[in-house]
Amino acid sequence: MSTADRIVYLNGQYLPRPQATLDLEDRAALFADGVYDVTAYIHGRPLAMDRHLARFRRSLAGIELPPTLADGLDLVSDELVRRNFGPTGDATVYWQVSRGAGPREHFPSAEMAPTVMALAYPAKPWDLQARGSVPTIKAILAEDQRWSRCDLKTLMLLPNILALAKARRAGCSEAVLHRDGMVTECCRTSLLIVRGSELWTHPADRWILGGITREILLEQAPSVGLTPVQRPFSLQELASADEVLITGTGSRVQAVTHVDDRPIGNGQAGPATGKLYTALMNYARRTTRDDRQ
Ligand SMILES: Cc1ncc(COP(=O)(O)O)c(C=O)c1O
């Protein structure tokens, strides 16, 4: 299916992609004045939908938009996946709400109606039985230049994009961000490290996005013999970790084998990361099981 054939959602309507247009003065385009979220559909069923809706409501409230704008986006997403990829599609669904459109003026006007849109994208099929090897990536280090509300999933992604561009120039697919010598997360994924039998990750405060895949892995960690620990950690602790992994709705679980060309552990995906990957697949299988089948 080409992009032109795709059905998208815009302000209450399902439209063919070419017919859905944003106002040139939408505040998403002028000011990145909006928030977004991304959910995964596995064989036609949403993964952790309630958590994504709750986070989206927090993001909306965080930029002073009504959290109720998220209401119904679960049903919209079901419909988009069904219409675009059929009843058993593997997809990601992107939600975006901006403050609306109006003449370019920093002060938001009370009359503006928020723009609500949702787009469904095809995703690599989830192999929920997978017990095989975990995908691996290499990363660079980059200074975290984002603002101090990284917990809100806002449209303002320029620091993330610039760090990712730097990663790509170095032949890597992620950048591990750090602030004052402490590791926060990556540009589009959460970062976790394994040290002995502990799974460390930055606390879910204002310096990172509270990743939902991260949250699921922290919950599942004890089932694979790991103790979850939310604590800030340094670049040195990253470099001397036994294993490093990234997580995200689209990326799922991936092992980081090298950071700035230096190997983590023996430079291969480690056993704990493999177990966490399997734990995510098991969680997805349990929670997206379709009772109608
Ligand atoms: C900065 C950042 N951290 C972490 C994540 C992972 O979050 P989730 O697991 O909810 O997809 C994302 C996903 O977009 C992100 O942009």
The ligand as a Tripos MOL2 file, in Angstrom:
@<TRIPOS>MOLECULE
LIG
   16    16     1     0     0
SMALL
NO_CHARGES

@<TRIPOS>ATOM
      1 C1         13.2050   10.1810   24.0820 C.3       1 LIG1
      2 C2         12.5040    8.8610   24.1200 C.ar      1 LIG1
      3 N1         12.7650    8.0110   25.1180 N.ar      1 LIG1
      4 C3         12.1720    6.8070   25.1890 C.ar      1 LIG1
      5 C4         11.2570    6.3960   24.2290 C.ar      1 LIG1
      6 C5         10.6310    5.0340   24.3410 C.3       1 LIG1
      7 O1          9.3320    5.1280   24.8530 O.3       1 LIG1
      8 P1          8.2530    4.0070   24.6050 P.3       1 LIG1
      9 O2          8.8120    2.7350   25.1370 O.co2     1 LIG1
     10 O3          7.0700    4.4590   25.3530 O.co2     1 LIG1
     11 O4          8.0300    3.9430   23.1250 O.co2     1 LIG1
     12 C6         10.9320    7.2540   23.1680 C.ar      1 LIG1
     13 C7          9.9500    6.8600   22.1860 C.2       1 LIG1
     14 O5          9.5260    7.5960   21.3460 O.2       1 LIG1
     15 C8         11.5740    8.5220   23.1220 C.ar      1 LIG1
     16 O6         11.3000    9.3800   22.1320 O.3       1 LIG1
@<TRIPOS>BOND
     1     1     2 1
     2     2     3 ar
     3     2    15 ar
     4     3     4 ar
     5     4     5 ar
     6     5     6 1
     7     5    12 ar
     8     6     7 1
     9     7     8 1
    10     8     9 2
    11     8    10 1
    12     8    11 1
    13    12    13 1
    14    12    15 ar
    15    13    14 2
    16    15    16 1
@<TRIPOS>SUBSTRUCTURE
     1 LIG1         1 GROUP 0 **** ****
